[in-house]
Amino acid sequence: MRQPIQSYPPYPSQLYSPYPPYPPYSSAQRPVAPPIPVAQPVPIDPVKARRRWLRGTVTRHAGLIFAYQGVFMGVNVLASFVIGIILGLSGAAGRGTLTAESLSAALVQLTGVIMLLTVLGGMGFILPMRRRMIFRRDFWLGEPGHARMKPSWLLTFIILVMAIQTAIVLIQLGFSMFGTTLQSPTSDNISEASTNIWMWLYVGLAAPVAEELVFRGVLMRGLKPLGRNFAIVTSALMFGLFHDDVVQGLFAFGCGLLFGFVAMEYSLVWSIVLHVFNNAVLGGVLPWLAGLFGDAGDTAYTLGLLGVSIIGLIVVLVKYGGGLRAYRRVNRSAPGTYWGWTSPAFLIFVIVNVAITILSFVTAMMGV
């Protein structure tokens, strides 16, 4: 028989009345925070941004060259001072009569040693600063795909070096026609001190290698991202100002343009070869050989240099002038690139070296 369903007593919770509803919060009880504003992009002027980048790039490299020049000059002064003291002590120990004139003459004869020490000091500064750049194969032998030097091109570049030298000679002759000798303190000092092997070693080898490494290697390579023409012109300008001499500076600027092109399109090794040829052969061996025959030899050398240079330059311009103009046009820097010359480091370098050059030139012209 089916049993009836048993009913259970209600659960105690069912005996309580339900919770009363809470009243809604009013705005006075719970203030609503204002919405977070959406960040708006700050407009960037592309012209100003590019100018900052140009100035920053030029500042890094021009500042390094200015620091190198400071070390270079500092080591030169220190080496001269130390060698002067050694000479003075040697004269005192030998109880010789070491006058100011004899000390100056001795220092002139040791100029080559002083300059070699100066170059070592400069290299001791620049090599650690740019070791990752310098100690690479492509730094010296050129980047992959660079042009190969041919004998005809090497002869062309030699003729151009001679043409630059001829242009400086003609400028000096032009001044002499008006009764004014265009003085070059640097050339005079080299002539006075070029009677020993140390000066020959400095002028013919150490200086070309160091200058090409610094100006065509470190400086021009660092400025290359700003354009090839800009890098070549800027490095040549700083190279000319570095000499602190009107005559030598003009010659160095012209050669800097040529050496810069060679280093850019071929390799740093070939620009070193041309620089060594200019210093050691055109500026050393050939004038020395001509000097063995007296004034007649000097005149013959000068006339020969003028003739070969002028004829060679005409041939080069006729044959390759169009190509050089095309190269300048293709590698023309973007508009506004020379705004990089407003870099503080570059301007300081220019102002300091122009001031030294003017002071040196004026004192030389006055015979002081």
Phi, psi and omega in degrees: 000138186288129181277146178289148181287128182278133178262136181263152177292154181297147178293144185303329182295334180287349180278342181274150177282151181295156179295142178287146180293143178280144177287149179294149178290138174269164180296334178288327180283326184224091181293142180271126179292145179291154180293145179288126181291145179281131181296132180260132179296137179278125181294135180249126178282113183298329180293314179294321179296319179292322178296320177298319179294318178298311180297319180296317179295314180295322180299317181300314186276320177293323177296322177295317180294322178295319176295321177299317179296322177298316177296318180303310181290323179296316178295323179298314179296317181295316180296318178297319181295314182295315180295323176298318178296317180298317178296319179296317179293323178295319178294321179292321180293325178275001180055035176269164179269089181267097180276173178297323180293317180292324177294318178297319179296321179294320178294324177298317179293337179260013180300322178300317178296316180299317181290325176296319176296323178296317178297318178299319178296317178296319178293326176297338177271313189283326183297311177295328183291328182232038184296324181292333178276316189286318185274057176225148183296317183290342176296323184265321188259001178094156180285159179304136180090005180290160181289150177265135180287129177250154180305323181294320178290322178299317177297322178299316181292324177296318178298320179294323175298315178297323180294322177295317178296321178296321179299319179293320178298318180295323177297317179295320177296323178298319177293322181294333178295335178261016176079018181239127176266120181282102186284147175227096181303323181296313180296320179297317180295321179294319180297320180292328187256005186270031181258006180225166186294331183294319179290322176299319180295321179291307185293318187275340185225303187296312181297313178301316181296313182295316183292321177293319179300315185284309190271316179272335179273288186291306187291305184295322179295322179292329180270356183302323178301341179274357180124142183294314179300316180298317181295318181293312183294315183294317179294323178293320179296314180292328177294318178295316180293330181301332183283342177054041182208131184298307183293307180296326180294318177297316179296318180295324178295314178298314178294327179298323176297315180292311180298325178296318177298316181296315180294325181290317187264337181245274177191165179294330180300318182288327175292326175295318179300314179295320180295317178296318179299317180296311184288314188278322186264298182293325182259357184233289188294309183296314176297326178295315178296319179295325180294338178296338181258014175076206182297326179297319178294318178297318179294318180296320179295316181296315180294320178297318178298317179297314182296310181298319183293314183294313179296315180297320180296320178299315180297317181296316181293321179293320185277321188240004182301318179297320179295322178294320177294322178294321178298316180296323181288317182293322184262020179298136181290154179296151179304135179089359182296324182287002168298338177299340178288352174277005176302134180303317181296319179294316180296319179296318178301314181295312184297314182297314184287326175296319179297316179296319180297314180297316180298316180295318182293316182296315180295324178291319179292330179276353180075024181281000000 
